[in-house]
Amino acid sequence: MKPMGPVPPFFSGEEGMLLIGGCGAASLVDEAGDTPLFVYDMGIIQAQVKALRDAMPSALSIHYAVKANPYAPLLERMAKLVDGFDVASGGELARALEAGMDPAHVSFAGPGKRDDELIAAIDNGATINLESEGEARRAIALAEQRGKTPKLAVRVNPDFDLKGSGMRMGGGAKPFGVDADRAADLARWVIGAGADWRGWHIFAGSQALGAEALIETQAATVGLAARLSDAVGVMPPLVNLGGGFGIPYFPGDERLDIRPIGDALAALLDRRQDSLKGSEFAIELGRWLVGESGVYLTRVVDVKKSQGETFVVVDGGLHHQLAASGNFGTVVRRNYPLAVANRFGAAAAGEAVTVVGCLCTPIDRLGDKVALPPVSEGDLIAIFAAGAYGASASPSAFLGHPPALEVLLD
Ligand SMILES: *Cc1c(COP(=O)(O)O)cnc(C)c1O
């Protein structure tokens, strides 16, 4: 038997049925009409945003990283809850605008922005977080051709990384941002070319569960922003401090305590260098805001034995929930939190089972030797922590199965 990650604290059962946003999982499937189904509970997202605002300094802006979950109804709600969106493609920019987010509060990071994507950002007045000198040159030339003033920030590849982060995105050679030792030169050039200078974007990593590491990284980030701003001699209107707040997925993971992070950040901003005195500060979070709100519900199609091992075969799989199969940014496969939704809270059977998806590949494993209550055909399996990097981050065309349904509970 292998352990599973912790079920987020927002979920309970009633007469053996998993409740999501107060509704029974089976009735949610009935209403949606089919499985597999992603259910996102807006109540949980609202609670996360509120907890974050309560913990962080009040002047701090909260941005949502759209790539975590771009489901349109969810984006529409997020647009009213947070202070800005961070997008990573022209497609996400379009979705952000459709969701009603003011383009003045949208910033666009990501390597390999094509000319048409830069033009969309320039025409709509979104901020481009420049990833390279070449991108800066193209953005300025394109804006000039169109008679527009581009809003430009420089994304810095920091000379440090976020310790314990699941996905390192700073420190060392990286395709993201401009190395810290060239960032001030680029900013000076951009300002000299007449762009609307927006400041710095410094993102050091993702999925960290250690408050100390996040506090250290924020201190290093503010320090770097101050050094760069001193070198440029211009106050940055905005300093985007990145994010990196993680959520528990695996056995032993614990929920991040954000209060000490907020306290440390408040103190850090209070004593910030003169070169940043008039700057606005933002953090950008994806999974921490929405990850725990999502449950992936998939129906058991078959229960079979092979050489003494029991396999529970479901109608979903890695084509919707790649991360739960261990094939999205993890090195060692470990179990996500799983449950039998229609036997929620029931005692586990003596024998561990392996939950596999319906794809004809050995990597489609959603739960490896997990302890579940007795499972039969027709039961509903719930996979938790499915609100971020699920439907939109999985290879849904692989093997020709239909896409998952999605529903947002208000
Ligand atoms: C992916 C990404 C995020 C969001 O990361 P989470 O782990 O979902 O919070 C934020 N900023 C940038 C630049 C990103 O690439």
Ligand as a Chemical Component Dictionary entry (heavy atoms), coordinates in Angstrom:
data_LIG
# 
_chem_comp.id                   LIG 
_chem_comp.type                 NON-POLYMER 
_chem_comp.pdbx_formal_charge   0 
_chem_comp.three_letter_code    LIG 
# 
loop_
_chem_comp_atom.comp_id 
_chem_comp_atom.atom_id 
_chem_comp_atom.alt_atom_id 
_chem_comp_atom.type_symbol 
_chem_comp_atom.charge 
_chem_comp_atom.model_Cartn_x 
_chem_comp_atom.model_Cartn_y 
_chem_comp_atom.model_Cartn_z 
_chem_comp_atom.pdbx_ordinal 
LIG C1 C1 C 0 3.228 29.593 -14.050 1  
LIG C2 C2 C 0 3.505 30.941 -13.601 2  
LIG C3 C3 C 0 2.846 31.439 -12.478 3  
LIG C4 C4 C 0 1.878 30.633 -11.658 4  
LIG O1 O1 O 0 2.496 29.628 -10.929 5  
LIG P1 P1 P 0 1.655 28.867 -9.796  6  
LIG O2 O2 O 0 2.569 27.807 -9.315  7  
LIG O3 O3 O 0 0.435 28.325 -10.453 8  
LIG O4 O4 O 0 1.309 29.858 -8.752  9  
LIG C5 C5 C 0 3.092 32.738 -12.119 10 
LIG N1 N1 N 0 3.946 33.500 -12.827 11 
LIG C6 C6 C 0 4.609 33.049 -13.904 12 
LIG C7 C7 C 0 5.529 33.940 -14.618 13 
LIG C8 C8 C 0 4.413 31.759 -14.327 14 
LIG O5 O5 O 0 5.086 31.305 -15.375 15 
# 
loop_
_chem_comp_bond.comp_id 
_chem_comp_bond.atom_id_1 
_chem_comp_bond.atom_id_2 
_chem_comp_bond.value_order 
_chem_comp_bond.pdbx_ordinal 
LIG C1 C2 SING 1  
LIG C2 C3 SING 2  
LIG C2 C8 DOUB 3  
LIG C3 C4 SING 4  
LIG C3 C5 DOUB 5  
LIG C4 O1 SING 6  
LIG O1 P1 SING 7  
LIG P1 O2 DOUB 8  
LIG P1 O3 SING 9  
LIG P1 O4 SING 10 
LIG C5 N1 SING 11 
LIG N1 C6 DOUB 12 
LIG C6 C7 SING 13 
LIG C6 C8 SING 14 
LIG C8 O5 SING 15 
# 
